[in-house]
Amino acid sequence: MVLEFPIATEKAINMVEKENKLTFVVNKRATKKQIKEELEKKYGVKVADVNTNITIKGEKRAYIKLAKGFLASDLAVKLKII
């Protein structure tokens, strides 16, 4: 499993509203391509870009920008983070 769980912090919700991005904690060994493929297959959306970083706590986070025509806010409601 590549995607572990979505993040629902204030910063993450602002990114959903302003930048059309979702934030997920992902498996440390996951590649950007694997993250993109799993999100597209699991939720039926198109991904424009994936950025990742490792936090101080050691978890890997993926910042996923959805393609035009797909709203992060719609998916965030489905995931129950908004």
PDB file of N, CA, C and O in Angstrom:
ATOM      1  N   MET A   1       0.844  -1.186   0.000  1.00  0.00           N
ATOM      2  CA  MET A   1       0.000   0.000   0.000  1.00  0.00           C
ATOM      3  C   MET A   1       0.888   1.248   0.000  1.00  0.00           C
ATOM      4  O   MET A   1       1.719   1.437   0.889  1.00  0.00           O
ATOM      5  N   VAL A   2       0.698   2.076  -0.996  1.00  0.00           N
ATOM      6  CA  VAL A   2       1.519   3.271  -1.154  1.00  0.00           C
ATOM      7  C   VAL A   2       0.964   4.423  -0.319  1.00  0.00           C
ATOM      8  O   VAL A   2       1.683   5.016   0.485  1.00  0.00           O
ATOM      9  N   LEU A   3      -0.312   4.738  -0.512  1.00  0.00           N
ATOM     10  CA  LEU A   3      -0.950   5.822   0.244  1.00  0.00           C
ATOM     11  C   LEU A   3      -1.386   5.293   1.602  1.00  0.00           C
ATOM     12  O   LEU A   3      -2.142   4.325   1.677  1.00  0.00           O
ATOM     13  N   GLU A   4      -0.915   5.923   2.676  1.00  0.00           N
ATOM     14  CA  GLU A   4      -1.295   5.455   4.004  1.00  0.00           C
ATOM     15  C   GLU A   4      -2.533   6.177   4.532  1.00  0.00           C
ATOM     16  O   GLU A   4      -3.525   5.532   4.872  1.00  0.00           O
ATOM     17  N   PHE A   5      -2.485   7.518   4.604  1.00  0.00           N
ATOM     18  CA  PHE A   5      -3.669   8.277   5.038  1.00  0.00           C
ATOM     19  C   PHE A   5      -3.519   9.748   4.654  1.00  0.00           C
ATOM     20  O   PHE A   5      -2.403  10.252   4.533  1.00  0.00           O
ATOM     21  N   PRO A   6      -4.660  10.440   4.462  1.00  0.00           N
ATOM     22  CA  PRO A   6      -4.614  11.869   4.136  1.00  0.00           C
ATOM     23  C   PRO A   6      -4.348  12.705   5.390  1.00  0.00           C
ATOM     24  O   PRO A   6      -4.634  12.282   6.510  1.00  0.00           O
ATOM     25  N   ILE A   7      -3.794  13.898   5.175  1.00  0.00           N
ATOM     26  CA  ILE A   7      -3.516  14.821   6.275  1.00  0.00           C
ATOM     27  C   ILE A   7      -4.613  15.883   6.293  1.00  0.00           C
ATOM     28  O   ILE A   7      -4.992  16.411   5.248  1.00  0.00           O
ATOM     29  N   ALA A   8      -5.117  16.192   7.485  1.00  0.00           N
ATOM     30  CA  ALA A   8      -6.209  17.158   7.604  1.00  0.00           C
ATOM     31  C   ALA A   8      -5.846  18.320   8.526  1.00  0.00           C
ATOM     32  O   ALA A   8      -6.663  18.750   9.340  1.00  0.00           O
ATOM     33  N   THR A   9      -4.623  18.823   8.397  1.00  0.00           N
ATOM     34  CA  THR A   9      -4.223  19.987   9.198  1.00  0.00           C
ATOM     35  C   THR A   9      -4.752  21.259   8.538  1.00  0.00           C
ATOM     36  O   THR A   9      -5.243  21.227   7.410  1.00  0.00           O
ATOM     37  N   GLU A  10      -4.647  22.359   9.244  1.00  0.00           N
ATOM     38  CA  GLU A  10      -5.101  23.644   8.696  1.00  0.00           C
ATOM     39  C   GLU A  10      -4.326  23.991   7.423  1.00  0.00           C
ATOM     40  O   GLU A  10      -4.913  24.453   6.444  1.00  0.00           O
ATOM     41  N   LYS A  11      -3.023  23.771   7.436  1.00  0.00           N
ATOM     42  CA  LYS A  11      -2.185  24.050   6.265  1.00  0.00           C
ATOM     43  C   LYS A  11      -2.609  23.180   5.069  1.00  0.00           C
ATOM     44  O   LYS A  11      -2.693  23.663   3.940  1.00  0.00           O
ATOM     45  N   ALA A  12      -2.874  21.899   5.332  1.00  0.00           N
ATOM     46  CA  ALA A  12      -3.268  20.982   4.263  1.00  0.00           C
ATOM     47  C   ALA A  12      -4.619  21.378   3.669  1.00  0.00           C
ATOM     48  O   ALA A  12      -4.814  21.283   2.457  1.00  0.00           O
ATOM     49  N   ILE A  13      -5.546  21.820   4.509  1.00  0.00           N
ATOM     50  CA  ILE A  13      -6.866  22.230   4.018  1.00  0.00           C
ATOM     51  C   ILE A  13      -6.759  23.525   3.205  1.00  0.00           C
ATOM     52  O   ILE A  13      -7.479  23.695   2.221  1.00  0.00           O
ATOM     53  N   ASN A  14      -5.875  24.430   3.605  1.00  0.00           N
ATOM     54  CA  ASN A  14      -5.635  25.642   2.807  1.00  0.00           C
ATOM     55  C   ASN A  14      -5.089  25.278   1.438  1.00  0.00           C
ATOM     56  O   ASN A  14      -5.453  25.908   0.444  1.00  0.00           O
ATOM     57  N   MET A  15      -4.218  24.271   1.364  1.00  0.00           N
ATOM     58  CA  MET A  15      -3.673  23.835   0.078  1.00  0.00           C
ATOM     59  C   MET A  15      -4.771  23.250  -0.812  1.00  0.00           C
ATOM     60  O   MET A  15      -4.751  23.431  -2.030  1.00  0.00           O
ATOM     61  N   VAL A  16      -5.719  22.554  -0.204  1.00  0.00           N
ATOM     62  CA  VAL A  16      -6.848  22.000  -0.969  1.00  0.00           C
ATOM     63  C   VAL A  16      -7.627  23.145  -1.608  1.00  0.00           C
ATOM     64  O   VAL A  16      -7.953  23.099  -2.794  1.00  0.00           O
ATOM     65  N   GLU A  17      -7.921  24.167  -0.817  1.00  0.00           N
ATOM     66  CA  GLU A  17      -8.761  25.273  -1.290  1.00  0.00           C
ATOM     67  C   GLU A  17      -8.040  26.202  -2.264  1.00  0.00           C
ATOM     68  O   GLU A  17      -8.635  26.635  -3.251  1.00  0.00           O
ATOM     69  N   LYS A  18      -6.768  26.514  -2.003  1.00  0.00           N
ATOM     70  CA  LYS A  18      -6.066  27.527  -2.797  1.00  0.00           C
ATOM     71  C   LYS A  18      -5.253  26.975  -3.956  1.00  0.00           C
ATOM     72  O   LYS A  18      -5.144  27.615  -5.002  1.00  0.00           O
ATOM     73  N   GLU A  19      -4.676  25.776  -3.774  1.00  0.00           N
ATOM     74  CA  GLU A  19      -3.739  25.251  -4.773  1.00  0.00           C
ATOM     75  C   GLU A  19      -4.204  23.966  -5.452  1.00  0.00           C
ATOM     76  O   GLU A  19      -3.491  23.429  -6.300  1.00  0.00           O
ATOM     77  N   ASN A  20      -5.393  23.459  -5.094  1.00  0.00           N
ATOM     78  CA  ASN A  20      -5.920  22.206  -5.657  1.00  0.00           C
ATOM     79  C   ASN A  20      -4.975  21.025  -5.368  1.00  0.00           C
ATOM     80  O   ASN A  20      -4.765  20.159  -6.218  1.00  0.00           O
ATOM     81  N   LYS A  21      -4.411  21.015  -4.144  1.00  0.00           N
ATOM     82  CA  LYS A  21      -3.472  19.957  -3.753  1.00  0.00           C
ATOM     83  C   LYS A  21      -3.994  19.184  -2.549  1.00  0.00           C
ATOM     84  O   LYS A  21      -4.641  19.736  -1.660  1.00  0.00           O
ATOM     85  N   LEU A  22      -3.693  17.896  -2.550  1.00  0.00           N
ATOM     86  CA  LEU A  22      -3.987  17.028  -1.408  1.00  0.00           C
ATOM     87  C   LEU A  22      -2.672  16.605  -0.769  1.00  0.00           C
ATOM     88  O   LEU A  22      -1.649  16.505  -1.446  1.00  0.00           O
ATOM     89  N   THR A  23      -2.701  16.359   0.529  1.00  0.00           N
ATOM     90  CA  THR A  23      -1.503  15.935   1.243  1.00  0.00           C
ATOM     91  C   THR A  23      -1.757  14.570   1.867  1.00  0.00           C
ATOM     92  O   THR A  23      -2.738  14.374   2.585  1.00  0.00           O
ATOM     93  N   PHE A  24      -0.859  13.627   1.583  1.00  0.00           N
ATOM     94  CA  PHE A  24      -0.960  12.272   2.110  1.00  0.00           C
ATOM     95  C   PHE A  24       0.339  11.870   2.783  1.00  0.00           C
ATOM     96  O   PHE A  24       1.417  12.293   2.368  1.00  0.00           O
ATOM     97  N   VAL A  25       0.236  11.053   3.826  1.00  0.00           N
ATOM     98  CA  VAL A  25       1.407  10.346   4.338  1.00  0.00           C
ATOM     99  C   VAL A  25       1.494   9.089   3.485  1.00  0.00           C
ATOM    100  O   VAL A  25       0.506   8.377   3.306  1.00  0.00           O
ATOM    101  N   VAL A  26       2.688   8.822   2.962  1.00  0.00           N
ATOM    102  CA  VAL A  26       2.872   7.684   2.057  1.00  0.00           C
ATOM    103  C   VAL A  26       3.977   6.770   2.585  1.00  0.00           C
ATOM    104  O   VAL A  26       4.734   7.138   3.483  1.00  0.00           O
ATOM    105  N   ASN A  27       4.048   5.593   2.016  1.00  0.00           N
ATOM    106  CA  ASN A  27       5.094   4.640   2.349  1.00  0.00           C
ATOM    107  C   ASN A  27       6.449   5.257   2.021  1.00  0.00           C
ATOM    108  O   ASN A  27       6.605   5.899   0.982  1.00  0.00           O
ATOM    109  N   LYS A  28       7.435   5.062   2.909  1.00  0.00           N
ATOM    110  CA  LYS A  28       8.756   5.684   2.711  1.00  0.00           C
ATOM    111  C   LYS A  28       9.447   5.239   1.427  1.00  0.00           C
ATOM    112  O   LYS A  28      10.252   5.983   0.867  1.00  0.00           O
ATOM    113  N   ARG A  29       9.143   4.050   0.964  1.00  0.00           N
ATOM    114  CA  ARG A  29       9.799   3.535  -0.242  1.00  0.00           C
ATOM    115  C   ARG A  29       9.046   3.879  -1.529  1.00  0.00           C
ATOM    116  O   ARG A  29       9.509   3.551  -2.622  1.00  0.00           O
ATOM    117  N   ALA A  30       7.898   4.533  -1.407  1.00  0.00           N
ATOM    118  CA  ALA A  30       7.070   4.831  -2.586  1.00  0.00           C
ATOM    119  C   ALA A  30       7.728   5.887  -3.470  1.00  0.00           C
ATOM    120  O   ALA A  30       8.292   6.867  -2.982  1.00  0.00           O
ATOM    121  N   THR A  31       7.643   5.666  -4.778  1.00  0.00           N
ATOM    122  CA  THR A  31       8.150   6.654  -5.734  1.00  0.00           C
ATOM    123  C   THR A  31       7.012   7.589  -6.133  1.00  0.00           C
ATOM    124  O   THR A  31       5.840   7.294  -5.895  1.00  0.00           O
ATOM    125  N   LYS A  32       7.367   8.712  -6.739  1.00  0.00           N
ATOM    126  CA  LYS A  32       6.345   9.668  -7.184  1.00  0.00           C
ATOM    127  C   LYS A  32       5.412   9.013  -8.203  1.00  0.00           C
ATOM    128  O   LYS A  32       4.204   9.251  -8.189  1.00  0.00           O
ATOM    129  N   LYS A  33       5.976   8.192  -9.082  1.00  0.00           N
ATOM    130  CA  LYS A  33       5.171   7.506 -10.093  1.00  0.00           C
ATOM    131  C   LYS A  33       4.167   6.550  -9.443  1.00  0.00           C
ATOM    132  O   LYS A  33       3.010   6.495  -9.859  1.00  0.00           O
ATOM    133  N   GLN A  34       4.600   5.796  -8.427  1.00  0.00           N
ATOM    134  CA  GLN A  34       3.705   4.868  -7.726  1.00  0.00           C
ATOM    135  C   GLN A  34       2.586   5.624  -7.012  1.00  0.00           C
ATOM    136  O   GLN A  34       1.435   5.188  -7.012  1.00  0.00           O
ATOM    137  N   ILE A  35       2.935   6.769  -6.400  1.00  0.00           N
ATOM    138  CA  ILE A  35       1.943   7.588  -5.701  1.00  0.00           C
ATOM    139  C   ILE A  35       0.891   8.080  -6.693  1.00  0.00           C
ATOM    140  O   ILE A  35      -0.308   7.995  -6.430  1.00  0.00           O
ATOM    141  N   LYS A  36       1.348   8.593  -7.828  1.00  0.00           N
ATOM    142  CA  LYS A  36       0.439   9.101  -8.863  1.00  0.00           C
ATOM    143  C   LYS A  36      -0.480   7.995  -9.365  1.00  0.00           C
ATOM    144  O   LYS A  36      -1.692   8.190  -9.451  1.00  0.00           O
ATOM    145  N   GLU A  37       0.082   6.838  -9.697  1.00  0.00           N
ATOM    146  CA  GLU A  37      -0.712   5.734 -10.239  1.00  0.00           C
ATOM    147  C   GLU A  37      -1.759   5.241  -9.250  1.00  0.00           C
ATOM    148  O   GLU A  37      -2.898   4.972  -9.632  1.00  0.00           O
ATOM    149  N   GLU A  38      -1.376   5.120  -7.969  1.00  0.00           N
ATOM    150  CA  GLU A  38      -2.339   4.601  -6.983  1.00  0.00           C
ATOM    151  C   GLU A  38      -3.481   5.586  -6.757  1.00  0.00           C
ATOM    152  O   GLU A  38      -4.638   5.176  -6.666  1.00  0.00           O
ATOM    153  N   LEU A  39      -3.170   6.889  -6.665  1.00  0.00           N
ATOM    154  CA  LEU A  39      -4.229   7.883  -6.451  1.00  0.00           C
ATOM    155  C   LEU A  39      -5.184   7.910  -7.642  1.00  0.00           C
ATOM    156  O   LEU A  39      -6.400   7.972  -7.461  1.00  0.00           O
ATOM    157  N   GLU A  40      -4.639   7.865  -8.858  1.00  0.00           N
ATOM    158  CA  GLU A  40      -5.493   7.886 -10.054  1.00  0.00           C
ATOM    159  C   GLU A  40      -6.385   6.647 -10.116  1.00  0.00           C
ATOM    160  O   GLU A  40      -7.569   6.748 -10.437  1.00  0.00           O
ATOM    161  N   LYS A  41      -5.818   5.483  -9.810  1.00  0.00           N
ATOM    162  CA  LYS A  41      -6.588   4.239  -9.881  1.00  0.00           C
ATOM    163  C   LYS A  41      -7.637   4.161  -8.767  1.00  0.00           C
ATOM    164  O   LYS A  41      -8.778   3.767  -9.007  1.00  0.00           O
ATOM    165  N   LYS A  42      -7.242   4.536  -7.559  1.00  0.00           N
ATOM    166  CA  LYS A  42      -8.112   4.394  -6.394  1.00  0.00           C
ATOM    167  C   LYS A  42      -9.275   5.386  -6.391  1.00  0.00           C
ATOM    168  O   LYS A  42     -10.382   5.037  -5.982  1.00  0.00           O
ATOM    169  N   TYR A  43      -9.033   6.624  -6.846  1.00  0.00           N
ATOM    170  CA  TYR A  43     -10.058   7.664  -6.730  1.00  0.00           C
ATOM    171  C   TYR A  43     -10.568   8.207  -8.069  1.00  0.00           C
ATOM    172  O   TYR A  43     -11.442   9.074  -8.076  1.00  0.00           O
ATOM    173  N   GLY A  44     -10.052   7.726  -9.187  1.00  0.00           N
ATOM    174  CA  GLY A  44     -10.558   8.128 -10.494  1.00  0.00           C
ATOM    175  C   GLY A  44     -10.319   9.586 -10.840  1.00  0.00           C
ATOM    176  O   GLY A  44     -11.174  10.228 -11.450  1.00  0.00           O
ATOM    177  N   VAL A  45      -9.161  10.117 -10.455  1.00  0.00           N
ATOM    178  CA  VAL A  45      -8.808  11.505 -10.787  1.00  0.00           C
ATOM    179  C   VAL A  45      -7.503  11.497 -11.586  1.00  0.00           C
ATOM    180  O   VAL A  45      -6.807  10.484 -11.642  1.00  0.00           O
ATOM    181  N   LYS A  46      -7.181  12.633 -12.201  1.00  0.00           N
ATOM    182  CA  LYS A  46      -5.916  12.775 -12.913  1.00  0.00           C
ATOM    183  C   LYS A  46      -4.982  13.632 -12.072  1.00  0.00           C
ATOM    184  O   LYS A  46      -5.395  14.650 -11.517  1.00  0.00           O
ATOM    185  N   VAL A  47      -3.735  13.224 -11.979  1.00  0.00           N
ATOM    186  CA  VAL A  47      -2.735  13.936 -11.183  1.00  0.00           C
ATOM    187  C   VAL A  47      -1.829  14.732 -12.108  1.00  0.00           C
ATOM    188  O   VAL A  47      -1.326  14.204 -13.100  1.00  0.00           O
ATOM    189  N   ALA A  48      -1.619  16.019 -11.780  1.00  0.00           N
ATOM    190  CA  ALA A  48      -0.739  16.869 -12.570  1.00  0.00           C
ATOM    191  C   ALA A  48       0.698  16.792 -12.068  1.00  0.00           C
ATOM    192  O   ALA A  48       1.636  16.769 -12.866  1.00  0.00           O
ATOM    193  N   ASP A  49       0.877  16.750 -10.727  1.00  0.00           N
ATOM    194  CA  ASP A  49       2.228  16.820 -10.172  1.00  0.00           C
ATOM    195  C   ASP A  49       2.262  16.185  -8.780  1.00  0.00           C
ATOM    196  O   ASP A  49       1.277  16.226  -8.044  1.00  0.00           O
ATOM    197  N   VAL A  50       3.400  15.604  -8.436  1.00  0.00           N
ATOM    198  CA  VAL A  50       3.600  15.038  -7.100  1.00  0.00           C
ATOM    199  C   VAL A  50       4.925  15.549  -6.548  1.00  0.00           C
ATOM    200  O   VAL A  50       5.966  15.416  -7.192  1.00  0.00           O
ATOM    201  N   ASN A  51       4.883  16.130  -5.361  1.00  0.00           N
ATOM    202  CA  ASN A  51       6.093  16.527  -4.641  1.00  0.00           C
ATOM    203  C   ASN A  51       6.110  15.756  -3.335  1.00  0.00           C
ATOM    204  O   ASN A  51       5.065  15.516  -2.730  1.00  0.00           O
ATOM    205  N   THR A  52       7.316  15.364  -2.899  1.00  0.00           N
ATOM    206  CA  THR A  52       7.418  14.625  -1.648  1.00  0.00           C
ATOM    207  C   THR A  52       8.476  15.245  -0.750  1.00  0.00           C
ATOM    208  O   THR A  52       9.386  15.928  -1.218  1.00  0.00           O
ATOM    209  N   ASN A  53       8.342  14.997   0.537  1.00  0.00           N
ATOM    210  CA  ASN A  53       9.408  15.323   1.481  1.00  0.00           C
ATOM    211  C   ASN A  53       9.302  14.415   2.689  1.00  0.00           C
ATOM    212  O   ASN A  53       8.259  13.816   2.950  1.00  0.00           O
ATOM    213  N   ILE A  54      10.408  14.325   3.424  1.00  0.00           N
ATOM    214  CA  ILE A  54      10.448  13.529   4.644  1.00  0.00           C
ATOM    215  C   ILE A  54      10.435  14.514   5.811  1.00  0.00           C
ATOM    216  O   ILE A  54      11.262  15.424   5.875  1.00  0.00           O
ATOM    217  N   THR A  55       9.496  14.325   6.727  1.00  0.00           N
ATOM    218  CA  THR A  55       9.363  15.236   7.860  1.00  0.00           C
ATOM    219  C   THR A  55      10.421  14.923   8.922  1.00  0.00           C
ATOM    220  O   THR A  55      11.126  13.916   8.845  1.00  0.00           O
ATOM    221  N   ILE A  56      10.508  15.801   9.898  1.00  0.00           N
ATOM    222  CA  ILE A  56      11.438  15.604  11.011  1.00  0.00           C
ATOM    223  C   ILE A  56      11.104  14.320  11.769  1.00  0.00           C
ATOM    224  O   ILE A  56      11.994  13.646  12.287  1.00  0.00           O
ATOM    225  N   LYS A  57       9.815  13.990  11.828  1.00  0.00           N
ATOM    226  CA  LYS A  57       9.376  12.756  12.513  1.00  0.00           C
ATOM    227  C   LYS A  57       9.738  11.501  11.727  1.00  0.00           C
ATOM    228  O   LYS A  57       9.633  10.391  12.248  1.00  0.00           O
ATOM    229  N   GLY A  58      10.162  11.669  10.477  1.00  0.00           N
ATOM    230  CA  GLY A  58      10.563  10.519   9.675  1.00  0.00           C
ATOM    231  C   GLY A  58       9.486   9.972   8.771  1.00  0.00           C
ATOM    232  O   GLY A  58       9.681   8.926   8.150  1.00  0.00           O
ATOM    233  N   GLU A  59       8.338  10.657   8.676  1.00  0.00           N
ATOM    234  CA  GLU A  59       7.297  10.176   7.760  1.00  0.00           C
ATOM    235  C   GLU A  59       7.435  10.887   6.418  1.00  0.00           C
ATOM    236  O   GLU A  59       7.858  12.041   6.352  1.00  0.00           O
ATOM    237  N   LYS A  60       7.077  10.189   5.364  1.00  0.00           N
ATOM    238  CA  LYS A  60       7.154  10.754   4.021  1.00  0.00           C
ATOM    239  C   LYS A  60       5.788  11.304   3.646  1.00  0.00           C
ATOM    240  O   LYS A  60       4.778  10.607   3.741  1.00  0.00           O
ATOM    241  N   ARG A  61       5.766  12.556   3.220  1.00  0.00           N
ATOM    242  CA  ARG A  61       4.518  13.197   2.809  1.00  0.00           C
ATOM    243  C   ARG A  61       4.546  13.476   1.317  1.00  0.00           C
ATOM    244  O   ARG A  61       5.581  13.834   0.756  1.00  0.00           O
ATOM    245  N   ALA A  62       3.395  13.306   0.686  1.00  0.00           N
ATOM    246  CA  ALA A  62       3.251  13.593  -0.733  1.00  0.00           C
ATOM    247  C   ALA A  62       2.255  14.731  -0.890  1.00  0.00           C
ATOM    248  O   ALA A  62       1.157  14.697  -0.334  1.00  0.00           O
ATOM    249  N   TYR A  63       2.658  15.742  -1.659  1.00  0.00           N
ATOM    250  CA  TYR A  63       1.781  16.870  -1.982  1.00  0.00           C
ATOM    251  C   TYR A  63       1.358  16.654  -3.432  1.00  0.00           C
ATOM    252  O   TYR A  63       2.174  16.765  -4.347  1.00  0.00           O
ATOM    253  N   ILE A  64       0.080  16.346  -3.635  1.00  0.00           N
ATOM    254  CA  ILE A  64      -0.403  15.898  -4.933  1.00  0.00           C
ATOM    255  C   ILE A  64      -1.312  16.957  -5.542  1.00  0.00           C
ATOM    256  O   ILE A  64      -2.383  17.248  -5.011  1.00  0.00           O
ATOM    257  N   LYS A  65      -0.875  17.532  -6.667  1.00  0.00           N
ATOM    258  CA  LYS A  65      -1.673  18.537  -7.371  1.00  0.00           C
ATOM    259  C   LYS A  65      -2.508  17.827  -8.427  1.00  0.00           C
ATOM    260  O   LYS A  65      -1.983  17.074  -9.248  1.00  0.00           O
ATOM    261  N   LEU A  66      -3.808  18.075  -8.395  1.00  0.00           N
ATOM    262  CA  LEU A  66      -4.705  17.441  -9.363  1.00  0.00           C
ATOM    263  C   LEU A  66      -4.737  18.241 -10.661  1.00  0.00           C
ATOM    264  O   LEU A  66      -4.522  19.453 -10.667  1.00  0.00           O
ATOM    265  N   ALA A  67      -5.009  17.542 -11.752  1.00  0.00           N
ATOM    266  CA  ALA A  67      -5.076  18.165 -13.076  1.00  0.00           C
ATOM    267  C   ALA A  67      -6.313  19.048 -13.190  1.00  0.00           C
ATOM    268  O   ALA A  67      -7.254  18.925 -12.406  1.00  0.00           O
ATOM    269  N   LYS A  68      -6.295  19.948 -14.187  1.00  0.00           N
ATOM    270  CA  LYS A  68      -7.453  20.807 -14.425  1.00  0.00           C
ATOM    271  C   LYS A  68      -8.673  19.948 -14.703  1.00  0.00           C
ATOM    272  O   LYS A  68      -8.595  18.927 -15.387  1.00  0.00           O
ATOM    273  N   GLY A  69      -9.805  20.382 -14.156  1.00  0.00           N
ATOM    274  CA  GLY A  69     -11.036  19.626 -14.329  1.00  0.00           C
ATOM    275  C   GLY A  69     -11.333  18.702 -13.154  1.00  0.00           C
ATOM    276  O   GLY A  69     -12.429  18.150 -13.059  1.00  0.00           O
ATOM    277  N   PHE A  70     -10.363  18.530 -12.259  1.00  0.00           N
ATOM    278  CA  PHE A  70     -10.557  17.708 -11.067  1.00  0.00           C
ATOM    279  C   PHE A  70     -10.332  18.587  -9.846  1.00  0.00           C
ATOM    280  O   PHE A  70      -9.304  19.256  -9.742  1.00  0.00           O
ATOM    281  N   LEU A  71     -11.286  18.590  -8.925  1.00  0.00           N
ATOM    282  CA  LEU A  71     -11.191  19.441  -7.750  1.00  0.00           C
ATOM    283  C   LEU A  71     -10.736  18.643  -6.533  1.00  0.00           C
ATOM    284  O   LEU A  71     -11.316  17.612  -6.191  1.00  0.00           O
ATOM    285  N   ALA A  72      -9.691  19.142  -5.891  1.00  0.00           N
ATOM    286  CA  ALA A  72      -9.192  18.511  -4.672  1.00  0.00           C
ATOM    287  C   ALA A  72     -10.243  18.581  -3.575  1.00  0.00           C
ATOM    288  O   ALA A  72     -10.329  17.689  -2.731  1.00  0.00           O
ATOM    289  N   SER A  73     -11.045  19.646  -3.591  1.00  0.00           N
ATOM    290  CA  SER A  73     -12.073  19.796  -2.552  1.00  0.00           C
ATOM    291  C   SER A  73     -13.123  18.673  -2.648  1.00  0.00           C
ATOM    292  O   SER A  73     -13.610  18.196  -1.622  1.00  0.00           O
ATOM    293  N   ASP A  74     -13.471  18.254  -3.868  1.00  0.00           N
ATOM    294  CA  ASP A  74     -14.432  17.152  -4.031  1.00  0.00           C
ATOM    295  C   ASP A  74     -13.866  15.853  -3.438  1.00  0.00           C
ATOM    296  O   ASP A  74     -14.565  15.122  -2.736  1.00  0.00           O
ATOM    297  N   LEU A  75     -12.603  15.583  -3.730  1.00  0.00           N
ATOM    298  CA  LEU A  75     -11.975  14.376  -3.215  1.00  0.00           C
ATOM    299  C   LEU A  75     -11.775  14.472  -1.705  1.00  0.00           C
ATOM    300  O   LEU A  75     -11.888  13.467  -1.004  1.00  0.00           O
ATOM    301  N   ALA A  76     -11.481  15.656  -1.200  1.00  0.00           N
ATOM    302  CA  ALA A  76     -11.294  15.856   0.240  1.00  0.00           C
ATOM    303  C   ALA A  76     -12.608  15.579   0.986  1.00  0.00           C
ATOM    304  O   ALA A  76     -12.590  15.038   2.092  1.00  0.00           O
ATOM    305  N   VAL A  77     -13.726  15.943   0.393  1.00  0.00           N
ATOM    306  CA  VAL A  77     -15.031  15.652   1.008  1.00  0.00           C
ATOM    307  C   VAL A  77     -15.258  14.141   1.031  1.00  0.00           C
ATOM    308  O   VAL A  77     -15.734  13.596   2.027  1.00  0.00           O
ATOM    309  N   LYS A  78     -14.915  13.467  -0.073  1.00  0.00           N
ATOM    310  CA  LYS A  78     -15.038  12.011  -0.143  1.00  0.00           C
ATOM    311  C   LYS A  78     -14.192  11.317   0.922  1.00  0.00           C
ATOM    312  O   LYS A  78     -14.604  10.316   1.508  1.00  0.00           O
ATOM    313  N   LEU A  79     -12.997  11.870   1.161  1.00  0.00           N
ATOM    314  CA  LEU A  79     -12.076  11.305   2.141  1.00  0.00           C
ATOM    315  C   LEU A  79     -12.394  11.739   3.573  1.00  0.00           C
ATOM    316  O   LEU A  79     -11.748  11.306   4.527  1.00  0.00           O
ATOM    317  N   LYS A  80     -13.413  12.610   3.700  1.00  0.00           N
ATOM    318  CA  LYS A  80     -13.860  13.118   5.000  1.00  0.00           C
ATOM    319  C   LYS A  80     -12.810  13.931   5.743  1.00  0.00           C
ATOM    320  O   LYS A  80     -12.721  13.866   6.969  1.00  0.00           O
ATOM    321  N   ILE A  81     -12.003  14.710   4.989  1.00  0.00           N
ATOM    322  CA  ILE A  81     -11.047  15.610   5.659  1.00  0.00           C
ATOM    323  C   ILE A  81     -11.540  17.046   5.664  1.00  0.00           C
ATOM    324  O   ILE A  81     -10.946  17.908   6.312  1.00  0.00           O
ATOM    325  N   ILE A  82     -12.622  17.305   4.947  1.00  0.00           N
ATOM    326  CA  ILE A  82     -13.263  18.634   5.004  1.00  0.00           C
ATOM    327  C   ILE A  82     -14.695  18.412   5.471  1.00  0.00           C
ATOM    328  O   ILE A  82     -15.457  19.370   5.605  1.00  0.00           O
TER     329      ILE A  82
END
